[in-house]
Amino acid sequence: MTIDTEQLENIQEWTTLSAHPPLNETEALRLINDYEQGTTHIDALLVSRLYSLIAYYRLNRTISNRDQIAEEFILRAKNLAENDSVVVELQELINVQSHLQMLKGQTYKNLAVHETDHQSVKRKKLQQILGIVEPLEENWSNQFVYSKDSKRTRFQTLFEKGQRLFDELIQETEPHKRNETNGFNHVSTVRINQLLRELDQLTVDLEELLPGGVDQHQGKDPLKQLDEMVGLTEVKAYIHRYYHYLKYQQYRKDIGFQMVDEPELHMIITGNPGTGKTTIARLLANIYYDLGLLETREVIEVNRSHLVGSYVGQTEENTMNYVQQAIGGILFIDEAYSLQREGQTGNDYGQAVIDTLVSAMTSKEYGDKFAVILAGYPDEMRQFLWGNPGLRSRFPEQNHVHLPNYSIPELIEIGEQTALGNDYFFTEKAVLSLERSIDKQQVDDTFGNARAVRNIVLQTIFQKGASESDQAHHESKLDLMRIEEKDFNSPSDSQDDSKSPMERLDQLIGLKPVKDEVKKLSSFVRLQGKREEKGLPSVPIQLHAVFSGNPGTGKTTVAHIYADILKECGLLKRGHVIVASRSDLVAGYVGQTSIKTKKKIREALGGVLFIDEAYSLFQSGSNDFGKEAVDTLVDEMTKHNENLVVILAGYKNEMRSLIQSNPGLSSRFKKFLHFPDYDAKELVEMTKYQASLYQYELEEEGVIYLEDVYTTNVIDGNGRYVKNLIDEAIQYQALRIDEQDGEGQYDVLSREDLELAWSAVKGREVG
């Protein structure tokens, strides 16, 4: 990472922690990483500021807990520029942390001594106070030394206050140790209790000196938490308005105004996985609590499995149990539409949950005492609400919040935050790898957004840790924090055993026209990518194809290779192949074919949908739903234009008739690859290859026999016929050797084995 002039000036001008940091934490980590590796040269003061900046960010996250890494970075900064103002302030923050740690874990006013306490009780309390205060007094001064001539700070004032409080408490409580009988006459319970209260206040005052200290002590402002979330600009604006509306109405109520129609607190939150629905629900709980609209911040999270029972009455009981738990807070129901499944029968009790919930929301006993938040996918939630008018009426339109998918830059920011939260940072090249990993997974609505990115980062951290050969030897702490491009490669990615898609294509027997066409397409795709890199316009790429040919000519095999080539070129994110036939797409009644076809297309997104015997989608008869499948396919191909490749396969003439019969298909399928039948020579080679897969060889007489029968007979099935032939020949060889009492070559198939196998396979065809 190179440092520009503006960044340089900003770092130089950052002379106090109260000023806005000139760089974010990741930028500072990258710069200091480059400095330590010798790729960036900057002066000592700037290096000191970078170490200070990283330490400051860490202290912001850890607040009152000691951070050894931050302390080490401050020490490095001090060694480079001991008197730098930022270093001095950071050292004071460390002082605050260490002294706060001594005080934390105790509420001192709970140690109060009462005049009415029996002497034995007083003695026990005074001993307890001394047991706590004496070690504090001893350690307090040892942790911090400062010059009387230095500029006085707020911490120094509090430090001296602490010394005074400890000294006075010891003076007030020690008399009972010197005179067990009359010591209590010299103990001022009023003064002791006052000093204990001042110790509690000292803890609060120290917390407020730390970054975010006020938030930690009082509870972080939910609106501030919302604003710190990545993205969600429109959602943030809405919730700010909603907050001020609720606050305004609460104010009117407090000064005597009344509203017959109280603001509804129930909310619908829609969005795809990982967009923050649960997080927003928790923030709303905090907002409702802060405004006094609900009694607790608690969110009871449930889904269908929690609510729906297996017998009559159990569902109502389950639902009311969770409603009662949510009283004073929020009941959050995730994927609420699953309560009403499509085509549900009387044995499905999801509707009972809805009825029970509506009843509780409107009852005098429970109504207005809890809020309900329903969450899930946008389309499904919309259909669910329209199917339940009673439920829909409890959720006004203005209380519907939609959380959009995160953009790639936002997802990268979330990834970097996840890394920082686990004490890692990405190099600039690693960020590009993160982006590629995100893009690879972002193929359909099931993409997990922030959740998916978090998983990618944690998987990368795992691979970094798992591949470290010497975990004890590291020159710098940054070595243990740095995520590099190589850390995204799993061991399986680095294996060189697997052949490239083009090598696998070349190894296929025959199919020269197909190979030439696929190679031409591959070269075209690669060149268009290079043109784009040079800023030249690219020619639109047509990837959908029709594979025609008889069974067994290699259409499915080439489809898998074709998918891998497109993945290798970056045109497909997953490169998998989903094989489907008419039965996978066409249903038996109106409306269901479209759903069935869309489901199969969703499986194929990011890869190839291979529809075998595609011509069967068009069958005669008015009640056939194949046309609905074709129409849905055409629509979905347009919708997922760059995320789906469709290959239609079948007999040559039938496939041409299918394409010509539908304008939508003819405009999208312009690449035809015909797979010719194999000739006799190719079939012999295929037979040898199939046998070699199981480490068998063909004797010479057997090869001569196959050349003859392949030449003089029509072979139906091509490669499939060859596989069946070898399977039969292996069984006949086993029978022959068994009848010869185990004598013979176990890895050789004889002419006799092949003749018997030929008769068996041909016989099945005739039969």
Disulfide bonds with the S-S distance in Angstrom:
none
